[in-house]
Amino acid sequence: MPEKATTTTKDTPTRDDRLRAASALDPHTAPSSSEPDAAPDIPGEPASSHTRRAYASDWKHFAAWCRREAAPPLPADPQLVARYIRACASGEGRKEGRANSASTIERRLSSLTWNYARRGFALPRQDDAITNALADARRSAGPPAPRQEMLTPGDLASMLETLDRGSLKGLRDRAILLLGFAGRLTRSEITGLDAGPGESVDGRGWVTFGPQGVTVTLTGKGGQRQVEIAHASADHSCPVTALGTWMRLGRIATGPVFRRVLRGGKIVGKDRLHDQEVARLVKRAALAAGLETGGTETSPAGVFSSRSLHLK
């Protein structure tokens, strides 16, 4: 009787397997919404580009730690995440060996939860391993980040005096500080402004000049909101005048309002200013005005940041 033939079936990775393997290494990779079985939209999708970059950076940090530990980051494993939390709290999760603050660890956990969801996995944050590790981290992690102080009108006036009114960069920076302070705008809201509605795909709002001042219309997932900014009594401290002067001399009629200044301050570019530039501007001007009490322009030890423009 002839021997029965045998066949060997080789498992072929599915599309989801390939996507998840890729996304474990690439912080920006997520299942495509065009696929019928793609992961659904995740509640709490961060609207801020700054938050999205932070979440991507946190996943990259976690994936790098997993590689050092020879542990796969997918699927979601509460025991692995608990080990990661303890590593961050002890300093073992960082190359320089410094422990993360409790607030940083909590943000990293939120980032992992969101990133896992984007990749089709659910991280059980209430698992005992995670809650116990987080409780230990709160007790033993490094000190919290320094509290950011709110700018007063006097502080702002001192900072404005450090800017060059005779240069395009100085005019732009004056408009940023005055508009952000008057409208209590975040840095991404400031840099996301266009000269008019529907003028760019990455815009977050636009400005409209009127007899009473300027209306800032902001768009987001929650819909539109408007911020009315009136003329100030003095031109040198008027956000409306500062914005109008910058746009007129910078020849900005359409597209992004706040842009890079190129060629030694002589040319206004076409690209939108990065929101990190607002943070650097606030820090730099506060240092120049003698308002900071420690740290440098790029150090987190200072007491002012872009958040100082809109804190209550």
C-alpha distance (Angstrom), angle and dihedral (degrees) to the residues before:
residue distance angle dihedral
M1 . . .
P2 3.76 . .
E3 3.81 116.7 .
K4 3.75 113.1 -101.0
A5 3.75 111.8 -107.2
T6 3.78 117.4 -121.2
T7 3.77 127.7 -152.5
T8 3.77 128.0 -156.8
T9 3.76 117.4 -143.9
K10 3.78 115.2 -154.5
D11 3.78 113.9 -149.9
T12 3.76 110.0 -121.5
P13 3.81 116.0 -148.3
T14 3.76 112.1 -111.9
R15 3.78 123.9 -129.3
D16 3.81 90.0 -102.4
D17 3.82 90.7 51.4
R18 3.79 90.4 53.7
L19 3.80 93.0 45.4
R20 3.77 93.1 49.2
A21 3.79 93.0 46.5
A22 3.78 90.2 51.4
S23 3.79 94.1 44.4
A24 3.77 91.0 51.9
L25 3.78 88.1 66.6
D26 3.80 101.9 29.3
P27 3.83 113.7 61.0
H28 3.79 91.4 -160.7
T29 3.81 97.2 52.2
A30 3.79 118.2 101.9
P31 3.81 133.1 156.8
S32 3.78 111.5 -77.1
S33 3.78 114.6 -108.2
S34 3.80 88.1 -142.0
E35 3.81 90.7 70.3
P36 3.81 115.5 90.6
D37 3.81 93.9 -130.0
A38 3.79 96.6 38.8
A39 3.78 119.9 136.4
P40 3.80 111.4 -86.1
D41 3.77 123.2 -114.4
I42 3.78 109.1 -73.1
P43 3.82 118.3 -124.5
G44 3.76 110.9 -116.6
E45 3.80 94.8 30.8
P46 3.82 102.8 -178.7
A47 3.80 110.7 -111.9
S48 3.80 94.4 -167.4
S49 3.78 116.6 87.9
H50 3.79 87.2 -146.9
T51 3.82 91.2 58.1
R52 3.80 91.9 46.8
R53 3.80 90.6 52.8
A54 3.81 90.6 48.0
Y55 3.81 91.3 51.4
A56 3.81 91.0 49.1
S57 3.80 90.7 48.5
D58 3.81 91.7 49.5
W59 3.80 91.7 52.1
K60 3.80 90.1 49.0
H61 3.81 89.1 51.5
F62 3.81 91.6 49.6
A63 3.82 92.8 46.7
A64 3.82 90.9 50.5
W65 3.82 90.3 51.2
C66 3.81 89.7 49.3
R67 3.80 90.4 53.2
R68 3.80 90.8 52.1
E69 3.80 89.2 49.4
A70 3.82 92.3 45.4
A71 3.80 88.4 -126.0
P72 3.85 124.0 134.0
P73 3.83 111.9 -120.6
L74 3.81 91.4 -146.3
P75 2.96 135.9 103.4
A76 3.81 104.6 33.0
D77 3.80 109.0 -93.2
P78 3.84 117.4 -176.1
Q79 3.81 91.3 -158.7
L80 3.80 91.4 54.6
V81 3.81 92.7 46.6
A82 3.81 89.7 49.1
R83 3.81 89.8 53.8
Y84 3.80 89.3 49.6
I85 3.82 91.8 51.3
R86 3.81 90.6 51.5
A87 3.80 90.6 47.9
C88 3.81 90.9 52.8
A89 3.81 91.1 47.9
S90 3.80 92.7 49.9
G91 3.79 96.2 42.7
E92 3.81 93.8 -113.6
G93 3.80 89.7 113.1
R94 3.81 92.8 62.8
K95 3.78 128.9 68.5
E96 3.81 92.3 -135.1
G97 3.80 91.0 51.1
R98 3.82 96.6 -124.8
A99 3.79 118.8 139.1
N100 3.79 118.8 -115.7
S101 3.78 118.5 -119.2
A102 3.79 118.1 -109.1
S103 3.81 91.4 -108.3
T104 3.82 91.1 52.9
I105 3.80 91.6 50.0
E106 3.81 91.3 49.7
R107 3.81 89.9 50.3
R108 3.80 90.6 49.8
L109 3.81 89.7 52.1
S110 3.82 90.8 50.9
S111 3.80 88.8 48.7
L112 3.80 91.8 51.9
T113 3.80 91.4 49.1
W114 3.82 90.9 52.3
N115 3.81 94.1 43.0
Y116 3.80 92.6 49.2
A117 3.80 90.3 50.3
R118 3.81 90.1 51.3
R119 3.79 88.0 55.2
G120 3.79 95.0 49.5
F121 3.80 99.2 -98.4
A122 3.80 132.3 112.5
L123 3.80 119.1 -139.2
P124 3.84 109.9 -151.2
R125 3.80 98.8 -138.7
Q126 3.81 91.7 -178.2
D127 3.80 92.2 61.1
D128 3.82 110.1 126.2
A129 3.80 92.2 -122.4
I130 3.82 91.9 57.6
T131 3.82 97.6 40.4
N132 3.82 91.9 48.4
A133 3.81 92.4 47.7
L134 3.80 91.2 48.1
A135 3.82 92.0 48.9
D136 3.81 90.3 51.1
A137 3.81 90.1 47.1
R138 3.80 91.7 53.8
R139 3.79 89.6 53.8
S140 3.78 97.6 44.8
A141 3.82 108.2 23.7
G142 3.77 123.4 111.0
P143 3.79 122.9 -81.7
P144 3.81 120.0 -70.4
A145 3.76 120.2 -96.1
P146 3.81 114.8 -87.7
R147 3.78 113.9 -87.2
Q148 3.79 112.8 -104.4
E149 3.78 113.3 -127.5
M150 3.79 126.1 -137.8
L151 3.80 117.7 -115.4
T152 3.78 117.6 -119.9
P153 3.82 122.9 -146.7
G154 3.80 87.7 -104.3
D155 3.80 91.3 52.9
L156 3.80 90.5 49.7
A157 3.82 91.7 49.9
S158 3.81 90.1 52.4
M159 3.80 91.2 49.6
L160 3.81 92.4 49.1
E161 3.80 89.9 55.1
T162 3.81 89.6 62.1
L163 3.82 92.6 59.8
D164 3.80 123.6 91.0
R165 3.81 109.2 -116.8
G166 3.79 90.5 -168.9
S167 3.80 96.1 63.4
L168 3.78 132.7 70.4
K169 3.80 90.8 -127.0
G170 3.80 90.9 52.2
L171 3.81 91.7 49.2
R172 3.79 91.2 49.1
D173 3.79 92.8 48.7
R174 3.82 92.0 48.7
A175 3.79 89.8 52.9
I176 3.81 91.5 49.0
L177 3.80 94.4 51.0
L178 3.80 96.2 42.8
L179 3.80 95.5 44.0
G180 3.80 93.4 44.1
F181 3.79 92.5 48.4
A182 3.81 95.7 45.2
G183 3.81 94.2 44.9
R184 3.83 96.9 36.0
L185 3.78 87.7 -129.5
T186 3.79 127.7 171.4
R187 3.77 118.5 -122.6
S188 3.82 92.7 -107.1
E189 3.81 89.8 51.0
I190 3.80 90.4 51.2
T191 3.79 96.5 48.8
G192 3.82 92.0 39.2
L193 3.81 93.6 64.0
D194 3.81 121.4 115.3
A195 3.78 129.7 -164.6
G196 3.82 90.1 -113.4
P197 3.81 142.2 0.6
G198 3.81 121.5 -69.1
E199 3.79 95.6 8.0
S200 3.81 99.0 127.7
V201 3.80 139.6 20.2
D202 3.80 94.0 -129.3
G203 3.80 97.8 45.0
R204 3.80 120.5 122.5
G205 3.79 97.9 -165.4
W206 3.77 145.6 -34.1
V207 3.80 143.1 -120.0
T208 3.80 128.7 -117.2
F209 3.79 121.7 -167.9
G210 3.80 119.1 -144.9
P211 3.81 139.6 165.0
Q212 3.80 92.2 -88.5
G213 3.79 96.8 45.8
V214 3.80 134.9 -81.1
T215 3.79 130.9 -37.2
V216 3.79 116.6 -145.9
T217 3.81 111.0 -156.5
L218 3.79 113.4 -162.3
T219 3.79 124.6 -165.8
G220 3.77 129.4 -159.4
K221 3.77 145.4 134.3
G222 3.78 90.2 -65.6
G223 3.79 92.1 55.8
Q224 3.79 128.8 -108.9
R225 3.78 130.2 -30.1
Q226 3.76 129.3 -178.4
V227 3.79 129.7 -143.0
E228 3.80 116.7 -160.7
I229 3.80 114.3 -150.6
A230 3.80 116.3 -171.3
H231 3.79 130.7 -155.4
A232 3.80 114.9 -86.9
S233 3.78 121.4 -130.9
A234 3.82 92.9 -113.2
D235 3.79 123.4 49.9
H236 3.80 94.1 -142.7
S237 3.83 90.5 61.9
C238 3.82 98.8 32.8
P239 3.83 114.4 117.3
V240 3.80 91.7 -160.6
T241 3.81 92.4 53.5
A242 3.80 92.0 44.3
L243 3.81 92.5 50.6
G244 3.80 93.2 45.8
T245 3.81 92.5 48.2
W246 3.79 92.6 50.1
M247 3.79 93.9 48.2
R248 3.81 93.2 45.6
L249 3.81 97.5 47.5
G250 3.80 91.8 37.6
R251 3.81 88.8 51.5
I252 3.78 92.7 -129.0
A253 3.79 110.5 161.0
T254 3.79 100.4 144.9
G255 3.78 137.8 16.7
P256 3.82 127.8 22.9
V257 3.79 114.4 8.2
F258 3.80 97.2 -153.3
R259 3.79 115.3 49.3
R260 3.76 141.5 159.1
V261 3.80 118.6 -81.4
L262 3.80 111.5 -135.4
R263 3.82 141.4 -170.5
G264 3.76 98.0 36.8
G265 3.78 94.0 -44.0
K266 3.79 97.0 -52.8
I267 3.81 102.0 104.0
V268 3.81 131.2 49.9
G269 3.79 110.1 -143.1
K270 3.78 128.2 -140.6
D271 3.79 99.2 -122.6
R272 3.79 123.0 95.8
L273 3.79 116.2 -106.6
H274 3.82 113.4 -106.2
D275 3.80 113.1 -112.3
Q276 3.82 90.4 -125.9
E277 3.80 87.2 68.0
V278 3.81 88.9 67.6
A279 3.81 90.3 55.7
R280 3.80 90.7 49.0
L281 3.80 91.3 47.4
V282 3.81 93.4 53.4
K283 3.81 91.6 47.0
R284 3.81 93.4 45.5
A285 3.80 95.1 47.4
A286 3.82 92.6 45.4
L287 3.80 90.6 52.1
A288 3.81 92.0 47.4
A289 3.81 90.4 50.0
G290 3.80 91.4 51.0
L291 3.81 93.7 -115.8
E292 3.80 99.1 122.8
T293 3.80 119.0 89.9
G294 3.76 100.8 -159.6
G295 3.78 140.8 -10.3
T296 3.76 131.0 50.7
E297 3.78 135.8 -94.6
T298 3.81 91.6 -77.9
S299 3.81 98.3 31.6
P300 3.82 121.8 104.7
A301 3.80 89.4 -142.6
G302 3.80 93.7 86.3
V303 3.79 120.9 98.9
F304 3.81 98.8 -134.2
S305 3.80 129.5 69.3
S306 3.80 138.3 152.8
R307 3.82 86.4 -79.0
S308 3.80 87.3 65.8
L309 3.81 88.3 74.2
H310 3.80 94.0 65.0
L311 3.81 109.4 22.9
K312 3.77 115.4 127.3
